[in-house]
């Protein structure tokens, strides 16, 4: 996988956020937590992407390679979104 590092419990690299049927390319810094949760942050340098709109979306999926998982947005700061997922992580 070009441009990404993969370890057993973390992922740093490109990902896709699917927002109500629209795909947004992002960079991701993710980690698995104990208790079946995972999370981290996703961000983009594209000023056309409104992370507050992403946070308010009905359907949110994060795709890494061919795996995807749903998540919630905990908070937004500029072009960064801090996220949390429950269950199987997409990395």
C-alpha positions in Angstrom: 0.0 0.0 0.0 1.7 3.2 -1.2 1.8 6.2 1.1 0.5 4.4 4.2 1.9 2.6 7.1 0.0 -0.3 8.6 0.6 -1.9 12.0 -1.6 -4.4 13.8 -3.4 -1.7 15.9 -3.1 1.4 13.9 -3.4 2.9 10.4 -1.9 6.0 8.9 -2.7 6.8 5.3 -5.3 7.5 2.7 -9.0 6.7 3.2 -12.4 7.6 1.8 -15.2 9.0 3.8 -18.6 8.2 2.3 -21.0 10.9 3.3 -24.7 10.3 2.3 -23.6 8.8 -1.0 -20.7 11.2 -1.7 -17.1 10.1 -1.4 -14.5 12.4 0.1 -10.8 11.5 0.0 -9.1 12.1 3.3 -5.9 11.2 5.2 -6.5 9.1 8.3 -4.6 8.5 11.6 -6.5 5.6 13.3 -6.0 3.2 16.1 -7.8 0.3 17.7 -8.8 0.7 21.3 -9.6 -1.9 24.0 -13.2 -2.9 24.3 -14.0 -3.2 20.6 -13.7 0.5 19.6 -11.5 2.3 17.2 -11.0 5.9 16.3 -8.6 8.7 15.5 -8.8 11.6 13.1 -9.4 12.2 9.4 -8.5 15.4 7.6 -8.4 17.0 4.2 -6.6 20.0 2.7 -9.5 20.6 0.3 -11.2 23.8 1.3 -14.3 22.8 -0.5 -15.0 20.0 2.1 -17.0 21.2 5.1 -16.2 18.9 8.0 -19.2 20.2 9.9 -21.4 19.0 7.0 -19.6 15.6 7.2 -20.3 15.5 11.0 -24.0 16.2 10.4 -24.5 13.5 7.8 -27.0 10.7 8.2 -24.7 8.0 6.9 -20.9 7.9 7.5 -18.6 5.2 6.3 -14.8 5.1 6.4 -13.2 3.0 3.7 -9.6 1.8 3.8 -8.7 -0.3 0.8 -11.6 -2.7 0.4 -12.9 -2.6 4.0 -15.4 -0.1 5.4 -17.0 0.7 8.8 -19.4 3.2 10.1 -18.4 5.8 12.6 -19.5 8.9 14.4 -17.8 12.3 14.5 -16.9 13.4 18.1 -15.7 16.9 17.2 -14.6 19.0 14.3 -11.7 21.5 14.2 -11.1 23.2 10.9 -10.5 20.5 8.3 -10.0 17.8 10.9 -12.6 15.4 12.3 -12.1 13.3 15.4 -14.0 10.1 14.9 -15.0 6.9 16.8 -16.2 3.6 15.5 -17.5 0.5 17.3 -16.9 -3.0 16.1 -14.6 -4.3 13.4 -12.2 -1.5 12.3 -11.6 -1.0 8.5 -7.9 -1.5 8.8 
